[in-house]
């Protein structure tokens, strides 16, 4: 699975002019399932995300996790993270999981997140979404959890 995590002061997702998910301070997770991914990659990604110490403590050091600060989590599917532009100027998305598999893994990730974290909002899988955010820091981290060999 591929992911980009952004520490945010606030974030929201709109579909057709209506807000479908929003959070205050916390993390925006843009996530993409790739061909060959399974629940194990989603579970590892979520475990890492909830434990990442990327929020500032009283001394201003990145030393606190999302759980420590009680922040929100906004999960947004984004198959374009799998883009391959090495062969030309038009991106190839051949490494992105097929839509049905991507949705299944996204739904699994969201269900697990809701089980493990008190504040989880989402985008809408497969929709044309407008994502608004105020990046805090800015702190933006790419993560990749490939299938086990």
HUUR-V263921 format. One record per residue. N is the residue number from 1. SS is DSSP state (A for helix, B for strand, O for the rest). PHI is phi in radians with two decimals (NA if undefined). Layout:
BEGIN
[[N & SS & PHI] [N & SS & PHI]]
END
This chain:
BEGIN
[[1 & O & NA] [2 & B & -1.90] [3 & B & -2.64] [4 & B & -2.18] [5 & B & -1.92] [6 & B & -2.16] [7 & B & -1.34] [8 & B & -2.23] [9 & B & -1.40] [10 & B & -2.93] [11 & B & -2.74] [12 & B & -2.63] [13 & B & -2.17] [14 & B & -2.08] [15 & B & -2.25] [16 & O & 0.90] [17 & O & 1.45] [18 & B & -1.94] [19 & B & -1.35] [20 & B & -1.83] [21 & B & -2.82] [22 & B & -2.75] [23 & B & -2.43] [24 & O & -1.56] [25 & O & -1.02] [26 & B & 2.83] [27 & B & -2.21] [28 & B & -1.74] [29 & B & -1.96] [30 & B & -1.68] [31 & B & -2.36] [32 & B & -2.42] [33 & O & -1.48] [34 & B & -1.90] [35 & O & -0.95] [36 & O & 1.63] [37 & O & -1.24] [38 & O & -2.46] [39 & A & -0.98] [40 & A & -1.03] [41 & A & -1.19] [42 & A & -1.09] [43 & A & -1.14] [44 & A & -1.12] [45 & A & -1.05] [46 & A & -1.12] [47 & A & -1.02] [48 & A & -1.12] [49 & A & -1.03] [50 & A & -1.24] [51 & A & -1.77] [52 & O & -1.00] [53 & O & -1.64] [54 & O & -2.18] [55 & B & -1.90] [56 & B & -1.33] [57 & O & -1.56] [58 & O & -1.07] [59 & O & -1.55] [60 & O & 1.46] [61 & O & -1.62] [62 & B & -1.21] [63 & B & -2.48] [64 & B & -2.09] [65 & O & -1.65] [66 & A & -1.01] [67 & A & -1.09] [68 & A & -1.07] [69 & A & -1.63] [70 & O & 1.16] [71 & O & -1.41] [72 & B & -1.47] [73 & B & -2.26] [74 & B & -1.96] [75 & B & -1.82] [76 & B & -2.25] [77 & B & -1.29] [78 & O & -2.64] [79 & A & -1.12] [80 & A & -1.19] [81 & A & -1.11] [82 & A & -1.50] [83 & O & -1.03] [84 & B & -2.04] [85 & O & -1.95] [86 & O & -1.25] [87 & O & -1.70] [88 & O & 2.84] [89 & O & -1.76] [90 & O & -1.79] [91 & O & -1.11] [92 & B & -1.80] [93 & O & -2.01] [94 & O & -1.07] [95 & O & -1.47] [96 & B & -1.25] [97 & O & -1.07] [98 & O & -0.98] [99 & A & -0.89] [100 & A & -1.12] [101 & A & -1.23] [102 & A & -1.04] [103 & A & -1.11] [104 & A & -1.04] [105 & A & -1.25] [106 & A & -1.07] [107 & A & -1.07] [108 & A & -1.09] [109 & A & -1.04] [110 & A & -1.12] [111 & A & -1.07] [112 & A & -1.15] [113 & A & -1.05] [114 & A & -1.17] [115 & A & -1.27] [116 & A & -1.79] [117 & O & -2.37] [118 & O & -1.27] [119 & O & -2.20] [120 & B & -2.28] [121 & B & -2.11] [122 & B & -2.42] [123 & O & -1.49] [124 & O & -2.21] [125 & O & -0.95] [126 & O & 1.38] [127 & O & -1.50] [128 & O & -1.42] [129 & B & -1.89] [130 & B & -1.96] [131 & B & -1.87] [132 & B & -2.00] [133 & B & -2.66] [134 & B & -2.00] [135 & B & -1.22] [136 & B & -1.71] [137 & B & 2.31] [138 & B & -1.35] [139 & B & -2.17] [140 & B & -2.39] [141 & B & -2.22] [142 & B & -1.53] [143 & B & -2.31] [144 & B & -2.45] [145 & O & -2.19] [146 & O & -1.26] [147 & O & -1.01] [148 & O & -1.12] [149 & O & -1.39]]
END
